[in-house]
Amino acid sequence: MTRSENSRSRIDDYKVKLEALNTRMEALLLRYTKQFGIMEAMVGQSNATRESLTATFDGMMAMYTKK
């Protein structure tokens, strides 16, 4: 009988720990999703700046080489 009660108590403890872990995992997922979105926006802006500068320099070069 004591073993059965101990086992139930351990199972209850595991359920509480599992719920806490799930809560932490959900918070991490939200945080990482937000960080990824910000990073993706920054990469997009950097790529747009690169393309703009490339076009500007190509235009300047064409003006001087008369292409």
CHARMM internal coordinates of N, CA and C (Angstrom, degrees):
IC EDIT
DIST 1 N 1 CA 1.4445
DIST 1 CA 1 C 1.5443
ANGL 1 N 1 CA 1 C 110.64
DIST 1 C 2 N 1.3175
ANGL 1 CA 1 C 2 N 116.33
DIHE 1 N 1 CA 1 C 2 N -42.13
DIST 2 N 2 CA 1.4636
ANGL 1 C 2 N 2 CA 121.01
DIHE 1 CA 1 C 2 N 2 CA -179.82
DIST 2 CA 2 C 1.5208
ANGL 2 N 2 CA 2 C 110.93
DIHE 1 C 2 N 2 CA 2 C -63.47
DIST 2 C 3 N 1.3179
ANGL 2 CA 2 C 3 N 117.15
DIHE 2 N 2 CA 2 C 3 N -40.79
DIST 3 N 3 CA 1.4663
ANGL 2 C 3 N 3 CA 120.54
DIHE 2 CA 2 C 3 N 3 CA 178.79
DIST 3 CA 3 C 1.5193
ANGL 3 N 3 CA 3 C 110.61
DIHE 2 C 3 N 3 CA 3 C -61.97
DIST 3 C 4 N 1.3038
ANGL 3 CA 3 C 4 N 116.61
DIHE 3 N 3 CA 3 C 4 N -41.78
DIST 4 N 4 CA 1.4572
ANGL 3 C 4 N 4 CA 121.27
DIHE 3 CA 3 C 4 N 4 CA 179.90
DIST 4 CA 4 C 1.5280
ANGL 4 N 4 CA 4 C 110.74
DIHE 3 C 4 N 4 CA 4 C -62.88
DIST 4 C 5 N 1.3136
ANGL 4 CA 4 C 5 N 117.27
DIHE 4 N 4 CA 4 C 5 N -42.92
DIST 5 N 5 CA 1.4653
ANGL 4 C 5 N 5 CA 121.06
DIHE 4 CA 4 C 5 N 5 CA 178.97
DIST 5 CA 5 C 1.5312
ANGL 5 N 5 CA 5 C 110.87
DIHE 4 C 5 N 5 CA 5 C -66.40
DIST 5 C 6 N 1.3207
ANGL 5 CA 5 C 6 N 115.71
DIHE 5 N 5 CA 5 C 6 N -40.73
DIST 6 N 6 CA 1.4683
ANGL 5 C 6 N 6 CA 119.59
DIHE 5 CA 5 C 6 N 6 CA 177.41
DIST 6 CA 6 C 1.5223
ANGL 6 N 6 CA 6 C 111.34
DIHE 5 C 6 N 6 CA 6 C -62.98
DIST 6 C 7 N 1.3140
ANGL 6 CA 6 C 7 N 115.51
DIHE 6 N 6 CA 6 C 7 N -40.19
DIST 7 N 7 CA 1.4696
ANGL 6 C 7 N 7 CA 119.98
DIHE 6 CA 6 C 7 N 7 CA 179.47
DIST 7 CA 7 C 1.5245
ANGL 7 N 7 CA 7 C 110.38
DIHE 6 C 7 N 7 CA 7 C -65.40
DIST 7 C 8 N 1.3088
ANGL 7 CA 7 C 8 N 117.02
DIHE 7 N 7 CA 7 C 8 N -42.39
DIST 8 N 8 CA 1.4726
ANGL 7 C 8 N 8 CA 120.40
DIHE 7 CA 7 C 8 N 8 CA 178.41
DIST 8 CA 8 C 1.5289
ANGL 8 N 8 CA 8 C 110.25
DIHE 7 C 8 N 8 CA 8 C -63.96
DIST 8 C 9 N 1.3041
ANGL 8 CA 8 C 9 N 116.16
DIHE 8 N 8 CA 8 C 9 N -40.14
DIST 9 N 9 CA 1.4605
ANGL 8 C 9 N 9 CA 120.61
DIHE 8 CA 8 C 9 N 9 CA 179.12
DIST 9 CA 9 C 1.5252
ANGL 9 N 9 CA 9 C 110.19
DIHE 8 C 9 N 9 CA 9 C -63.63
DIST 9 C 10 N 1.3175
ANGL 9 CA 9 C 10 N 117.08
DIHE 9 N 9 CA 9 C 10 N -42.58
DIST 10 N 10 CA 1.4687
ANGL 9 C 10 N 10 CA 120.59
DIHE 9 CA 9 C 10 N 10 CA 178.50
DIST 10 CA 10 C 1.5255
ANGL 10 N 10 CA 10 C 110.97
DIHE 9 C 10 N 10 CA 10 C -65.28
DIST 10 C 11 N 1.3213
ANGL 10 CA 10 C 11 N 116.14
DIHE 10 N 10 CA 10 C 11 N -40.03
DIST 11 N 11 CA 1.4672
ANGL 10 C 11 N 11 CA 120.16
DIHE 10 CA 10 C 11 N 11 CA 178.33
DIST 11 CA 11 C 1.5269
ANGL 11 N 11 CA 11 C 109.80
DIHE 10 C 11 N 11 CA 11 C -62.04
DIST 11 C 12 N 1.3283
ANGL 11 CA 11 C 12 N 116.90
DIHE 11 N 11 CA 11 C 12 N -43.45
DIST 12 N 12 CA 1.4666
ANGL 11 C 12 N 12 CA 120.40
DIHE 11 CA 11 C 12 N 12 CA 177.93
DIST 12 CA 12 C 1.5236
ANGL 12 N 12 CA 12 C 111.18
DIHE 11 C 12 N 12 CA 12 C -62.05
DIST 12 C 13 N 1.3259
ANGL 12 CA 12 C 13 N 116.73
DIHE 12 N 12 CA 12 C 13 N -41.54
DIST 13 N 13 CA 1.4610
ANGL 12 C 13 N 13 CA 120.72
DIHE 12 CA 12 C 13 N 13 CA 177.25
DIST 13 CA 13 C 1.5266
ANGL 13 N 13 CA 13 C 110.86
DIHE 12 C 13 N 13 CA 13 C -62.08
DIST 13 C 14 N 1.3297
ANGL 13 CA 13 C 14 N 116.47
DIHE 13 N 13 CA 13 C 14 N -42.14
DIST 14 N 14 CA 1.4605
ANGL 13 C 14 N 14 CA 120.46
DIHE 13 CA 13 C 14 N 14 CA 178.93
DIST 14 CA 14 C 1.5173
ANGL 14 N 14 CA 14 C 111.00
DIHE 13 C 14 N 14 CA 14 C -64.09
DIST 14 C 15 N 1.3219
ANGL 14 CA 14 C 15 N 117.31
DIHE 14 N 14 CA 14 C 15 N -38.40
DIST 15 N 15 CA 1.4690
ANGL 14 C 15 N 15 CA 120.76
DIHE 14 CA 14 C 15 N 15 CA 178.97
DIST 15 CA 15 C 1.5252
ANGL 15 N 15 CA 15 C 110.52
DIHE 14 C 15 N 15 CA 15 C -63.38
DIST 15 C 16 N 1.3262
ANGL 15 CA 15 C 16 N 116.65
DIHE 15 N 15 CA 15 C 16 N -42.02
DIST 16 N 16 CA 1.4656
ANGL 15 C 16 N 16 CA 120.55
DIHE 15 CA 15 C 16 N 16 CA 178.46
DIST 16 CA 16 C 1.5188
ANGL 16 N 16 CA 16 C 110.19
DIHE 15 C 16 N 16 CA 16 C -64.11
DIST 16 C 17 N 1.3283
ANGL 16 CA 16 C 17 N 116.96
DIHE 16 N 16 CA 16 C 17 N -44.62
DIST 17 N 17 CA 1.4712
ANGL 16 C 17 N 17 CA 120.64
DIHE 16 CA 16 C 17 N 17 CA 179.15
DIST 17 CA 17 C 1.5227
ANGL 17 N 17 CA 17 C 111.36
DIHE 16 C 17 N 17 CA 17 C -64.69
DIST 17 C 18 N 1.3292
ANGL 17 CA 17 C 18 N 116.41
DIHE 17 N 17 CA 17 C 18 N -38.52
DIST 18 N 18 CA 1.4619
ANGL 17 C 18 N 18 CA 120.56
DIHE 17 CA 17 C 18 N 18 CA 178.92
DIST 18 CA 18 C 1.5208
ANGL 18 N 18 CA 18 C 110.62
DIHE 17 C 18 N 18 CA 18 C -65.33
DIST 18 C 19 N 1.3000
ANGL 18 CA 18 C 19 N 117.65
DIHE 18 N 18 CA 18 C 19 N -40.98
DIST 19 N 19 CA 1.4644
ANGL 18 C 19 N 19 CA 121.05
DIHE 18 CA 18 C 19 N 19 CA 178.32
DIST 19 CA 19 C 1.5257
ANGL 19 N 19 CA 19 C 110.59
DIHE 18 C 19 N 19 CA 19 C -63.80
DIST 19 C 20 N 1.3238
ANGL 19 CA 19 C 20 N 117.06
DIHE 19 N 19 CA 19 C 20 N -42.08
DIST 20 N 20 CA 1.4686
ANGL 19 C 20 N 20 CA 120.79
DIHE 19 CA 19 C 20 N 20 CA 177.33
DIST 20 CA 20 C 1.5240
ANGL 20 N 20 CA 20 C 110.38
DIHE 19 C 20 N 20 CA 20 C -63.35
DIST 20 C 21 N 1.3204
ANGL 20 CA 20 C 21 N 117.05
DIHE 20 N 20 CA 20 C 21 N -41.00
DIST 21 N 21 CA 1.4627
ANGL 20 C 21 N 21 CA 120.93
DIHE 20 CA 20 C 21 N 21 CA 178.53
DIST 21 CA 21 C 1.5276
ANGL 21 N 21 CA 21 C 110.73
DIHE 20 C 21 N 21 CA 21 C -64.65
DIST 21 C 22 N 1.3177
ANGL 21 CA 21 C 22 N 117.33
DIHE 21 N 21 CA 21 C 22 N -42.07
DIST 22 N 22 CA 1.4702
ANGL 21 C 22 N 22 CA 120.27
DIHE 21 CA 21 C 22 N 22 CA 177.42
DIST 22 CA 22 C 1.5227
ANGL 22 N 22 CA 22 C 111.47
DIHE 21 C 22 N 22 CA 22 C -61.45
DIST 22 C 23 N 1.3116
ANGL 22 CA 22 C 23 N 116.55
DIHE 22 N 22 CA 22 C 23 N -39.80
DIST 23 N 23 CA 1.4635
ANGL 22 C 23 N 23 CA 120.56
DIHE 22 CA 22 C 23 N 23 CA 178.11
DIST 23 CA 23 C 1.5306
ANGL 23 N 23 CA 23 C 110.17
DIHE 22 C 23 N 23 CA 23 C -63.13
DIST 23 C 24 N 1.3220
ANGL 23 CA 23 C 24 N 116.83
DIHE 23 N 23 CA 23 C 24 N -44.82
DIST 24 N 24 CA 1.4668
ANGL 23 C 24 N 24 CA 120.84
DIHE 23 CA 23 C 24 N 24 CA 177.97
DIST 24 CA 24 C 1.5224
ANGL 24 N 24 CA 24 C 111.30
DIHE 23 C 24 N 24 CA 24 C -62.14
DIST 24 C 25 N 1.3290
ANGL 24 CA 24 C 25 N 116.61
DIHE 24 N 24 CA 24 C 25 N -41.70
DIST 25 N 25 CA 1.4665
ANGL 24 C 25 N 25 CA 121.01
DIHE 24 CA 24 C 25 N 25 CA -178.90
DIST 25 CA 25 C 1.5268
ANGL 25 N 25 CA 25 C 110.60
DIHE 24 C 25 N 25 CA 25 C -65.18
DIST 25 C 26 N 1.3154
ANGL 25 CA 25 C 26 N 118.30
DIHE 25 N 25 CA 25 C 26 N -39.57
DIST 26 N 26 CA 1.4598
ANGL 25 C 26 N 26 CA 121.19
DIHE 25 CA 25 C 26 N 26 CA 177.87
DIST 26 CA 26 C 1.5226
ANGL 26 N 26 CA 26 C 110.62
DIHE 25 C 26 N 26 CA 26 C -64.46
DIST 26 C 27 N 1.3299
ANGL 26 CA 26 C 27 N 116.92
DIHE 26 N 26 CA 26 C 27 N -41.19
DIST 27 N 27 CA 1.4640
ANGL 26 C 27 N 27 CA 120.56
DIHE 26 CA 26 C 27 N 27 CA 178.29
DIST 27 CA 27 C 1.5262
ANGL 27 N 27 CA 27 C 110.62
DIHE 26 C 27 N 27 CA 27 C -64.63
DIST 27 C 28 N 1.3250
ANGL 27 CA 27 C 28 N 117.32
DIHE 27 N 27 CA 27 C 28 N -41.60
DIST 28 N 28 CA 1.4702
ANGL 27 C 28 N 28 CA 120.80
DIHE 27 CA 27 C 28 N 28 CA 177.70
DIST 28 CA 28 C 1.5212
ANGL 28 N 28 CA 28 C 111.22
DIHE 27 C 28 N 28 CA 28 C -63.71
DIST 28 C 29 N 1.3211
ANGL 28 CA 28 C 29 N 116.34
DIHE 28 N 28 CA 28 C 29 N -41.40
DIST 29 N 29 CA 1.4596
ANGL 28 C 29 N 29 CA 119.83
DIHE 28 CA 28 C 29 N 29 CA 179.52
DIST 29 CA 29 C 1.5238
ANGL 29 N 29 CA 29 C 110.45
DIHE 28 C 29 N 29 CA 29 C -61.40
DIST 29 C 30 N 1.3207
ANGL 29 CA 29 C 30 N 117.37
DIHE 29 N 29 CA 29 C 30 N -43.96
DIST 30 N 30 CA 1.4626
ANGL 29 C 30 N 30 CA 120.46
DIHE 29 CA 29 C 30 N 30 CA 177.95
DIST 30 CA 30 C 1.5272
ANGL 30 N 30 CA 30 C 111.31
DIHE 29 C 30 N 30 CA 30 C -62.35
DIST 30 C 31 N 1.3339
ANGL 30 CA 30 C 31 N 115.81
DIHE 30 N 30 CA 30 C 31 N -44.01
DIST 31 N 31 CA 1.4627
ANGL 30 C 31 N 31 CA 120.04
DIHE 30 CA 30 C 31 N 31 CA -179.48
DIST 31 CA 31 C 1.5205
ANGL 31 N 31 CA 31 C 111.36
DIHE 30 C 31 N 31 CA 31 C -63.29
DIST 31 C 32 N 1.3292
ANGL 31 CA 31 C 32 N 116.79
DIHE 31 N 31 CA 31 C 32 N -46.43
DIST 32 N 32 CA 1.4654
ANGL 31 C 32 N 32 CA 120.43
DIHE 31 CA 31 C 32 N 32 CA -179.21
DIST 32 CA 32 C 1.5228
ANGL 32 N 32 CA 32 C 111.49
DIHE 31 C 32 N 32 CA 32 C -66.59
DIST 32 C 33 N 1.3172
ANGL 32 CA 32 C 33 N 117.27
DIHE 32 N 32 CA 32 C 33 N -36.69
DIST 33 N 33 CA 1.4643
ANGL 32 C 33 N 33 CA 120.60
DIHE 32 CA 32 C 33 N 33 CA 178.07
DIST 33 CA 33 C 1.5216
ANGL 33 N 33 CA 33 C 110.19
DIHE 32 C 33 N 33 CA 33 C -63.71
DIST 33 C 34 N 1.3373
ANGL 33 CA 33 C 34 N 116.52
DIHE 33 N 33 CA 33 C 34 N -42.86
DIST 34 N 34 CA 1.4619
ANGL 33 C 34 N 34 CA 120.95
DIHE 33 CA 33 C 34 N 34 CA 178.10
DIST 34 CA 34 C 1.5278
ANGL 34 N 34 CA 34 C 110.49
DIHE 33 C 34 N 34 CA 34 C -64.09
DIST 34 C 35 N 1.3213
ANGL 34 CA 34 C 35 N 117.10
DIHE 34 N 34 CA 34 C 35 N -45.80
DIST 35 N 35 CA 1.4639
ANGL 34 C 35 N 35 CA 120.87
DIHE 34 CA 34 C 35 N 35 CA 179.96
DIST 35 CA 35 C 1.5256
ANGL 35 N 35 CA 35 C 111.37
DIHE 34 C 35 N 35 CA 35 C -62.81
DIST 35 C 36 N 1.3250
ANGL 35 CA 35 C 36 N 116.76
DIHE 35 N 35 CA 35 C 36 N -39.44
DIST 36 N 36 CA 1.4654
ANGL 35 C 36 N 36 CA 120.11
DIHE 35 CA 35 C 36 N 36 CA 179.38
DIST 36 CA 36 C 1.5166
ANGL 36 N 36 CA 36 C 110.51
DIHE 35 C 36 N 36 CA 36 C -65.39
DIST 36 C 37 N 1.3277
ANGL 36 CA 36 C 37 N 116.39
DIHE 36 N 36 CA 36 C 37 N -40.54
DIST 37 N 37 CA 1.4663
ANGL 36 C 37 N 37 CA 119.71
DIHE 36 CA 36 C 37 N 37 CA 178.26
DIST 37 CA 37 C 1.5100
ANGL 37 N 37 CA 37 C 111.72
DIHE 36 C 37 N 37 CA 37 C -61.66
DIST 37 C 38 N 1.3261
ANGL 37 CA 37 C 38 N 116.81
DIHE 37 N 37 CA 37 C 38 N -42.67
DIST 38 N 38 CA 1.4647
ANGL 37 C 38 N 38 CA 120.93
DIHE 37 CA 37 C 38 N 38 CA 178.15
DIST 38 CA 38 C 1.5247
ANGL 38 N 38 CA 38 C 110.55
DIHE 37 C 38 N 38 CA 38 C -64.36
DIST 38 C 39 N 1.3270
ANGL 38 CA 38 C 39 N 116.30
DIHE 38 N 38 CA 38 C 39 N -44.14
DIST 39 N 39 CA 1.4576
ANGL 38 C 39 N 39 CA 120.55
DIHE 38 CA 38 C 39 N 39 CA 179.60
DIST 39 CA 39 C 1.5311
ANGL 39 N 39 CA 39 C 110.84
DIHE 38 C 39 N 39 CA 39 C -62.59
DIST 39 C 40 N 1.3133
ANGL 39 CA 39 C 40 N 116.34
DIHE 39 N 39 CA 39 C 40 N -41.66
DIST 40 N 40 CA 1.4595
ANGL 39 C 40 N 40 CA 120.34
DIHE 39 CA 39 C 40 N 40 CA -179.74
DIST 40 CA 40 C 1.5269
ANGL 40 N 40 CA 40 C 110.93
DIHE 39 C 40 N 40 CA 40 C -63.76
DIST 40 C 41 N 1.3287
ANGL 40 CA 40 C 41 N 116.70
DIHE 40 N 40 CA 40 C 41 N -38.83
DIST 41 N 41 CA 1.4628
ANGL 40 C 41 N 41 CA 120.64
DIHE 40 CA 40 C 41 N 41 CA 177.57
DIST 41 CA 41 C 1.5290
ANGL 41 N 41 CA 41 C 110.48
DIHE 40 C 41 N 41 CA 41 C -64.71
DIST 41 C 42 N 1.3286
ANGL 41 CA 41 C 42 N 116.71
DIHE 41 N 41 CA 41 C 42 N -41.65
DIST 42 N 42 CA 1.4620
ANGL 41 C 42 N 42 CA 120.16
DIHE 41 CA 41 C 42 N 42 CA 179.09
DIST 42 CA 42 C 1.5210
ANGL 42 N 42 CA 42 C 111.61
DIHE 41 C 42 N 42 CA 42 C -63.89
DIST 42 C 43 N 1.3078
ANGL 42 CA 42 C 43 N 116.81
DIHE 42 N 42 CA 42 C 43 N -41.32
DIST 43 N 43 CA 1.4697
ANGL 42 C 43 N 43 CA 120.23
DIHE 42 CA 42 C 43 N 43 CA 178.29
DIST 43 CA 43 C 1.5256
ANGL 43 N 43 CA 43 C 109.87
DIHE 42 C 43 N 43 CA 43 C -64.46
DIST 43 C 44 N 1.3199
ANGL 43 CA 43 C 44 N 116.65
DIHE 43 N 43 CA 43 C 44 N -40.71
DIST 44 N 44 CA 1.4608
ANGL 43 C 44 N 44 CA 120.20
DIHE 43 CA 43 C 44 N 44 CA 177.78
DIST 44 CA 44 C 1.5189
ANGL 44 N 44 CA 44 C 112.10
DIHE 43 C 44 N 44 CA 44 C -61.71
DIST 44 C 45 N 1.3429
ANGL 44 CA 44 C 45 N 116.11
DIHE 44 N 44 CA 44 C 45 N -42.84
DIST 45 N 45 CA 1.4648
ANGL 44 C 45 N 45 CA 119.99
DIHE 44 CA 44 C 45 N 45 CA 177.96
DIST 45 CA 45 C 1.5238
ANGL 45 N 45 CA 45 C 110.97
DIHE 44 C 45 N 45 CA 45 C -64.85
DIST 45 C 46 N 1.3181
ANGL 45 CA 45 C 46 N 117.54
DIHE 45 N 45 CA 45 C 46 N -40.34
DIST 46 N 46 CA 1.4649
ANGL 45 C 46 N 46 CA 121.05
DIHE 45 CA 45 C 46 N 46 CA 178.79
DIST 46 CA 46 C 1.5232
ANGL 46 N 46 CA 46 C 110.73
DIHE 45 C 46 N 46 CA 46 C -63.97
DIST 46 C 47 N 1.3062
ANGL 46 CA 46 C 47 N 116.66
DIHE 46 N 46 CA 46 C 47 N -41.43
DIST 47 N 47 CA 1.4676
ANGL 46 C 47 N 47 CA 120.05
DIHE 46 CA 46 C 47 N 47 CA 178.57
DIST 47 CA 47 C 1.5261
ANGL 47 N 47 CA 47 C 110.80
DIHE 46 C 47 N 47 CA 47 C -65.07
DIST 47 C 48 N 1.3291
ANGL 47 CA 47 C 48 N 117.20
DIHE 47 N 47 CA 47 C 48 N -40.06
DIST 48 N 48 CA 1.4671
ANGL 47 C 48 N 48 CA 120.20
DIHE 47 CA 47 C 48 N 48 CA 178.58
DIST 48 CA 48 C 1.5233
ANGL 48 N 48 CA 48 C 110.23
DIHE 47 C 48 N 48 CA 48 C -64.66
DIST 48 C 49 N 1.3230
ANGL 48 CA 48 C 49 N 117.08
DIHE 48 N 48 CA 48 C 49 N -41.14
DIST 49 N 49 CA 1.4641
ANGL 48 C 49 N 49 CA 120.87
DIHE 48 CA 48 C 49 N 49 CA 178.11
DIST 49 CA 49 C 1.5185
ANGL 49 N 49 CA 49 C 110.34
DIHE 48 C 49 N 49 CA 49 C -63.86
DIST 49 C 50 N 1.3292
ANGL 49 CA 49 C 50 N 116.55
DIHE 49 N 49 CA 49 C 50 N -42.54
DIST 50 N 50 CA 1.4691
ANGL 49 C 50 N 50 CA 120.43
DIHE 49 CA 49 C 50 N 50 CA 178.77
DIST 50 CA 50 C 1.5216
ANGL 50 N 50 CA 50 C 110.74
DIHE 49 C 50 N 50 CA 50 C -60.29
DIST 50 C 51 N 1.3291
ANGL 50 CA 50 C 51 N 116.30
DIHE 50 N 50 CA 50 C 51 N -45.87
DIST 51 N 51 CA 1.4625
ANGL 50 C 51 N 51 CA 120.12
DIHE 50 CA 50 C 51 N 51 CA -178.77
DIST 51 CA 51 C 1.5302
ANGL 51 N 51 CA 51 C 111.05
DIHE 50 C 51 N 51 CA 51 C -65.03
DIST 51 C 52 N 1.3238
ANGL 51 CA 51 C 52 N 116.03
DIHE 51 N 51 CA 51 C 52 N -38.69
DIST 52 N 52 CA 1.4643
ANGL 51 C 52 N 52 CA 120.07
DIHE 51 CA 51 C 52 N 52 CA 178.55
DIST 52 CA 52 C 1.5241
ANGL 52 N 52 CA 52 C 111.04
DIHE 51 C 52 N 52 CA 52 C -64.86
DIST 52 C 53 N 1.3188
ANGL 52 CA 52 C 53 N 116.18
DIHE 52 N 52 CA 52 C 53 N -46.15
DIST 53 N 53 CA 1.4667
ANGL 52 C 53 N 53 CA 119.62
DIHE 52 CA 52 C 53 N 53 CA 178.94
DIST 53 CA 53 C 1.5248
ANGL 53 N 53 CA 53 C 111.79
DIHE 52 C 53 N 53 CA 53 C -64.45
DIST 53 C 54 N 1.3102
ANGL 53 CA 53 C 54 N 116.94
DIHE 53 N 53 CA 53 C 54 N -39.59
DIST 54 N 54 CA 1.4635
ANGL 53 C 54 N 54 CA 120.58
DIHE 53 CA 53 C 54 N 54 CA 178.27
DIST 54 CA 54 C 1.5229
ANGL 54 N 54 CA 54 C 110.27
DIHE 53 C 54 N 54 CA 54 C -61.31
DIST 54 C 55 N 1.3257
ANGL 54 CA 54 C 55 N 116.13
DIHE 54 N 54 CA 54 C 55 N -44.75
DIST 55 N 55 CA 1.4643
ANGL 54 C 55 N 55 CA 119.56
DIHE 54 CA 54 C 55 N 55 CA 179.16
DIST 55 CA 55 C 1.5236
ANGL 55 N 55 CA 55 C 110.87
DIHE 54 C 55 N 55 CA 55 C -64.51
DIST 55 C 56 N 1.3221
ANGL 55 CA 55 C 56 N 117.57
DIHE 55 N 55 CA 55 C 56 N -40.21
DIST 56 N 56 CA 1.4634
ANGL 55 C 56 N 56 CA 121.47
DIHE 55 CA 55 C 56 N 56 CA 179.58
DIST 56 CA 56 C 1.5214
ANGL 56 N 56 CA 56 C 110.39
DIHE 55 C 56 N 56 CA 56 C -63.19
DIST 56 C 57 N 1.3320
ANGL 56 CA 56 C 57 N 116.20
DIHE 56 N 56 CA 56 C 57 N -48.01
DIST 57 N 57 CA 1.4644
ANGL 56 C 57 N 57 CA 118.96
DIHE 56 CA 56 C 57 N 57 CA -179.13
DIST 57 CA 57 C 1.5232
ANGL 57 N 57 CA 57 C 111.76
DIHE 56 C 57 N 57 CA 57 C -68.00
DIST 57 C 58 N 1.3258
ANGL 57 CA 57 C 58 N 117.56
DIHE 57 N 57 CA 57 C 58 N -35.18
DIST 58 N 58 CA 1.4635
ANGL 57 C 58 N 58 CA 119.70
DIHE 57 CA 57 C 58 N 58 CA 175.57
DIST 58 CA 58 C 1.5210
ANGL 58 N 58 CA 58 C 110.48
DIHE 57 C 58 N 58 CA 58 C -63.60
DIST 58 C 59 N 1.3271
ANGL 58 CA 58 C 59 N 116.25
DIHE 58 N 58 CA 58 C 59 N -39.86
DIST 59 N 59 CA 1.4689
ANGL 58 C 59 N 59 CA 119.88
DIHE 58 CA 58 C 59 N 59 CA 177.65
DIST 59 CA 59 C 1.5060
ANGL 59 N 59 CA 59 C 111.74
DIHE 58 C 59 N 59 CA 59 C -65.27
DIST 59 C 60 N 1.3336
ANGL 59 CA 59 C 60 N 116.88
DIHE 59 N 59 CA 59 C 60 N -42.17
DIST 60 N 60 CA 1.4642
ANGL 59 C 60 N 60 CA 120.48
DIHE 59 CA 59 C 60 N 60 CA 178.46
DIST 60 CA 60 C 1.5237
ANGL 60 N 60 CA 60 C 110.60
DIHE 59 C 60 N 60 CA 60 C -64.10
DIST 60 C 61 N 1.3175
ANGL 60 CA 60 C 61 N 116.28
DIHE 60 N 60 CA 60 C 61 N -41.30
DIST 61 N 61 CA 1.4569
ANGL 60 C 61 N 61 CA 120.71
DIHE 60 CA 60 C 61 N 61 CA -179.42
DIST 61 CA 61 C 1.5219
ANGL 61 N 61 CA 61 C 110.43
DIHE 60 C 61 N 61 CA 61 C -66.00
DIST 61 C 62 N 1.3280
ANGL 61 CA 61 C 62 N 116.76
DIHE 61 N 61 CA 61 C 62 N -39.54
DIST 62 N 62 CA 1.4582
ANGL 61 C 62 N 62 CA 119.95
DIHE 61 CA 61 C 62 N 62 CA 179.25
DIST 62 CA 62 C 1.5301
ANGL 62 N 62 CA 62 C 110.80
DIHE 61 C 62 N 62 CA 62 C -65.35
DIST 62 C 63 N 1.3278
ANGL 62 CA 62 C 63 N 115.93
DIHE 62 N 62 CA 62 C 63 N -35.14
DIST 63 N 63 CA 1.4520
ANGL 62 C 63 N 63 CA 120.13
DIHE 62 CA 62 C 63 N 63 CA 179.33
DIST 63 CA 63 C 1.5444
ANGL 63 N 63 CA 63 C 110.83
DIHE 62 C 63 N 63 CA 63 C -64.70
DIST 63 C 64 N 1.3089
ANGL 63 CA 63 C 64 N 116.80
DIHE 63 N 63 CA 63 C 64 N -38.64
DIST 64 N 64 CA 1.4558
ANGL 63 C 64 N 64 CA 120.39
DIHE 63 CA 63 C 64 N 64 CA -177.05
DIST 64 CA 64 C 1.5400
ANGL 64 N 64 CA 64 C 112.51
DIHE 63 C 64 N 64 CA 64 C -84.14
DIST 64 C 65 N 1.3201
ANGL 64 CA 64 C 65 N 117.29
DIHE 64 N 64 CA 64 C 65 N -26.72
DIST 65 N 65 CA 1.4643
ANGL 64 C 65 N 65 CA 119.27
DIHE 64 CA 64 C 65 N 65 CA 179.16
DIST 65 CA 65 C 1.5133
ANGL 65 N 65 CA 65 C 111.88
DIHE 64 C 65 N 65 CA 65 C -98.68
DIST 65 C 66 N 1.3413
ANGL 65 CA 65 C 66 N 117.14
DIHE 65 N 65 CA 65 C 66 N -1.59
DIST 66 N 66 CA 1.4720
ANGL 65 C 66 N 66 CA 124.20
DIHE 65 CA 65 C 66 N 66 CA 178.17
DIST 66 CA 66 C 1.5232
ANGL 66 N 66 CA 66 C 111.79
DIHE 65 C 66 N 66 CA 66 C 57.46
DIST 66 C 67 N 1.3262
ANGL 66 CA 66 C 67 N 115.80
DIHE 66 N 66 CA 66 C 67 N 43.26
DIST 67 N 67 CA 1.4676
ANGL 66 C 67 N 67 CA 119.92
DIHE 66 CA 66 C 67 N 67 CA 177.60
DIST 67 CA 67 C 1.4908
ANGL 67 N 67 CA 67 C 110.29
DIHE 66 C 67 N 67 CA 67 C -94.51
END
COOR INIT
IC SEED 1 N 1 CA 1 C
IC BUILD
